[in-house]
Amino acid sequence: MRELRSATGRWIAGAAALLASAMPLTAMPPASAQDAPPALKPVQIVLLVDQSGSLEEQDVAAERDAARVIVQGEPARDSTVSVFGFGSANEPGRSAVDPICAPTRTDSPQNRQSLAECVGGIHRRTPAEGNGTDHVEALRQALSTLSAPGGEDQPKIVYLLTDGVLDVSDSPGYGTTADERNAEARFRLRGVLDLLKQAGVSVWPLGFGQADPAQLDQFATGAAGHSCGLRTEKPHATVIKESADLWGAIGRASSAARCTSVGEPVPGQLPSGGTVDLQVEVPAIASEGTILVFKRDWRIRVDYLDPNGAKVELAATGDPGGSYFELSGQDAEAEALRIRNPVPGRWTVRLTSPPGVPPQEVGATTVFQGAVRAMPYFTPQNPAPGSTVEFFMQVRGARTAIKDPAQLTGLALTAGLSGEGFAPLPPVELSDEDGDGEYRGRIVVPATATGRLDFAAGITGVGVSGDHQIMPTRVSSGSGGVRTVLNLDGAGGEVVAGTSLNGSVDVNNATGQPRTLRFEVTDLSQGALVRASPEKLVVPPAAGSQRLGFTLTFDPATALGSNQGRIRLVDEATGEVLREPVFEREVVAPPTLVETLWWLWILLFAAVVAAVGTVLLRRRRRNAERDVRGIRVELRRHGQPTGNSVKAHQHGAEFRFGVHRGESAADTRITGGSGGDRYRVRRAAGGPVLTGPAGQPLGLSPGGSLELADGVELVVHDRPARRRKAKPSRGKTVHSGTPARPKRSYDPYDL
């Protein structure tokens, strides 16, 4: 019934859509009115990998795995990744730092393949190469790389993979004795960390081997603080104590440092010549990211199946359902499937080992991030000093508005205020108490505010790239201006493509002059085609409030699903934005012919049901009239009963019985079983019809008798199995007492 009501509710709107499609429409907003979908923000990443002799070979192998997670899992396409190995400079002409991977953008499969391959060059240094641990030179190299021209507005992150033990005892550049050299290096380290802090670089240490947690934390706290939001962690050290914790620890560190959603690692055992399936989760808010697979042997084949069971086909470089796929690292120990606009849910990673490949411990994890955009608005648009402002915010994802609270769990949506005449206010966290996807909060404008006001909207949290927007306005100029309230019908309902919503503007024009207000529909979500009409409203001066109407039209070609945008009301005389609320409506397709003519189909269905019912009733009555139940066949001799009779008890169109003839007429008898001469009786409109053994009809005399021979005769009694109970005549009184015996016709053969 809910679907029927929905279709019924759309019928009138569908008729309007058909009429509208036949009428000329003014042009839709230009392409610039549509907001570009949000994209992930790129970052600059430098990996510093300790290659000193204080690490064991398994520690260096773990560093390689960590580096692969970071470089191949970077979600933003325009990020830049560099990898350096470091030890110490123990001889003249030696360098403490070696380039492993030159600065590389993650914008193509070829570049990510190059990063996956060059990470394999991380190795444990020999004494001749300089196997000490010079953190100073390593961090200086990171600072130099991140200070290169380009990307000044991008976040800068350093991952320091080390055991945390500074050792330059054999490096003559720091002094003459081992103690002097290490003391000098520690002094210089504080200076380098200060420079990193000034440059806005965050350092996230990952500890391997016999890591010193205290020293590692000094690297993290000494660099610039970095946060993914109000409830996320500051830079800190992560110590990997055993190989089983490797992937999880790397994921947690990468999640906090890069604000990415890193899934729990899924390990598995792949037998030689066998197959294993690993299940990984892709979050609903993800717009771009990577499924990273550790296969250990390049000969192992990996297939990827989406939550619907569809296998990812890379030959077509995909775009099914809006998703796009790129693969890198097929010839390395780890490969990565990069997905743009992934299908959320549980993916299957299927690893297949060819015969002859040794058994392997394999694993998979996910690194994803959601591109979001804040859609804020507030009221009143020009608040007075000391007044309270209602602040609202919706969230837009890569495709459309995000309204499911579960997808926004863990995010911090905030509103702030700065301006003239007061110090910036601390941000206020917004909340969605109704669970409708619109977050709300209140900000009190300081009483000392004098002119410009800048409202700030922010979205932060692990798993999203975040967004920050400034909405400028000014304090109220008093009661001599134009004040407005904008209303739009259909909140929370559906809109049929090609139809319109009604709206109104309550205006108080106290300027003494006519004012022209202009509608602008901006910040439209991808594929949305929406316009406001009329484009302008002329408001005469008046002492009180005036209500003027407008419509918001959704073009027949607009994208189905969520259509989001902003209605901006501008005073043309001053250029002042009077109102700019955000709207969001669910657009559905016009009803089909079946839905439009629902009432006709219901009438036709009722007529068919009535006709079928009539046919079935007539058939039932006809079958009841032909039913042989109640027919009794009796054998008499010279008009006297012999006590030999059979009766039809089963439903059917004919009753069969047998006549057994003996040596004399006295030996004749009838049975309902087999044997004897077979006779059949059926009902007809004129009474019972008897058919003989040869199939010939036999005429019955009045009273239903047939003489067989020598005074022996068959008598057929026709009595229906059930009779309807007589109803009392309407309007007549039925007296109680002894009931009268029903009248019936006389049958001389009925005993």
Steps between C-alpha positions, in 0.01 A plus 500: 500500500788733569624457143146557370467819701838615378402438140166666558667798658723538198214478248398864519862611498562271202215658309649840573837373379345388170341840454821676591699298248272627226553865596812707422728549801752770561863392501634296787784639710836503320748222572687733735199496733563131562752444773792277408493180708731512800842346449756360738759752611856406402786492750878483488645194666863413578595156633827481693604135538764396749755265335745488790680195629307508827204352311468132411414380152142422604466857631606642164254266324227636727604854404458409134147375570418819689635712216284311248185564704576870511613562141249270327210585730514879459141583391540848346602492136716814506700425814879484481695220669877479560697221669849533651713244679746615762791375708808707577791669321804328652751593228571807291289503185235275652142620550282413796191511276432308178206571266288185462203647309525846344204737560215334306139606449240230558292605199552196274536121523848528354616733777351282771662196339832683511453573871412136571817384325746753638393429860662160446835680510476554877780291655717465809821701462844345534774660714664624183179680398465660844269298722446753780176695557511869406150637565624856459604464137191293422263767634699775325452311173126484566485872575692579182273281288181646647628856459540468123279733291146378435235366729542770761137468608512122530540322835853367553555167675816311595492133592814410697560122494775427754597330823538846654860450611713793380858382432758716319793379706696424182406821314790751508270786401364521855825506701806303596372246754193277502341672799571845357353404165175361643457800732547740209250306289239518776551876523463545125193277500309749714576773248382290206176417679442871563549571128253224411249648740538845347450351152175331611633147459364216715725206586349157573759248629456127441724294728665174387744264666609603850322834469541764770144631563621807690728612218233429240247716686751787500494493121121514495447765764790709372343548158189695407175377651265345248142391551214353298245674719382567852500136607805368315850435621800729491829377348640216707731204472380152405723210601471173307609230741426188294429414139141396578423860598675652200207571270267612778757738648584648161131542427435680829794732448407573140138558598594758762768669290318510168137507626428193290271210577732200527323168533599226735763281329371158393767226499477161333697188414533428127595138426718408206281466192193605701265794550401713797233772530554804722203723592563874537257786569467821297324776701189668361649848515808403294547684172848377412755259639684173469470131576858400585597132472817344641560193285876454565559335162438681172377175338187497718191621313249728672135547400264757651124453542273786601219461760261391222733216402608668175861446405704812429605496136808712450524450125222755454660726764148496646232750561213273598257669733713813510808318637846524346784255557879512470741221593866526596764274651402180315870408466588591858451339840197722560243624249236768532158544337415867499127576481323827437135514612506144638194289573481495880480175690692174529747430219666165434872478423569161339862387489598203282839331523638315197643151554857510624469827692573440870222558755476865598361710782298761314287792606282787384388833635317809378602866501214734410398858543181691431495835324240717671383857471329711761168656395442757778252783548386710793219728605461792537727592211600831660487446875503780753775522766406284797245295302490122457565349158355163399764311301416209269719266298448212259774276362554423133695195389664416170164421339226664699387613844581269790197465729564167671627573854693171499720627215585816695583329828830621642509823299512839666285772341581839647405865466714794602488878488757774465467864404553863587476613859559166676742209528419185300255271676589134562326261262161360594434136417172446314267208561230313309245418767226420248716263295396670174851587380476870592728607785409796720657727757488852642755779511458820701642805321711703746343827607818681392471388135513804273524411133613194307413152625661181369312182581718189458370150423724199539487123456779287642549139603670175418388366164431834329717760333316773690373838391516856628291790370465867591164676461541877533222739603458817703319593817151637460478866397177550697134511401534713186596221257339199334423201717386168356389150594510229231274192509489194272230233494548125493760458774596135537284388206552383145501716188414365156750599231345769281283648777535793737487583868326812626683747719445839654704798617377711788652846442506812712626790288559796727732687260229727360595394145401203282760223515574223250592165647679245279488120536818300440500118517862404569719221637289237327598139554629296207233454231244726668310738265291740707384857443295758685227709337443782473867592497425833669247640744418871520412596857322834552567691822252412771461541872439132567590157366409392147485143373617435144493161331751313283550147366799270495490283186681168462578443133380172341868418435614560857683218675277258686564461870619775730511849345677750723576867454472848639235769438666839521288817528694813408402867534600643161526852634774415749623159388429375853411134542176500697449124521682190373347187656594150384228276358503125439223298340471140381413504129308203354415412142158599360241226546468242225181448300404222739542732799323791329191293414493314830127563546423342160704191581316464831162519321612249238632269768170522690305429179717197422461369855121544477485324161717212618289473815181486296640228274620297796164539675310385194734207457452406862124514467511294181724243663270492802202438272685212331633354822368144533525486878159402641394285201382153613438201272266229631418151369129401511317191397138528382483845657615381840828600658765231534714686753784518245607863423815709447551874562749757362704646786796652313512825307492452125316549175385134471423205724600149386354174626485137389209261440583135568260258329460149641347185354156640574344844546493442872878484504544850348675755724672842473832614654705817509821303439648346189365213299167433335338709231621854548241779510551873544271773636543874460288803570353715224256786484211261438594256773728198534640345183588129503758351260522127434800267478541563126500876556148539367258738681217320669167669541349505849129476544312748719622445854851421376468127434649267238382140456783255460322161458233276660357778719844615622546874473747774594362807674712822506425738789633855454554684828768777530753446777425837664209739483506868585317589815191702425518864611203667665321747276589861564236679703335178628509381857647159569312329784673272740368154577506165331652549155287399206626213289630625164286426198644285225384335183372143524722220366321166492832315487660681796492286810 
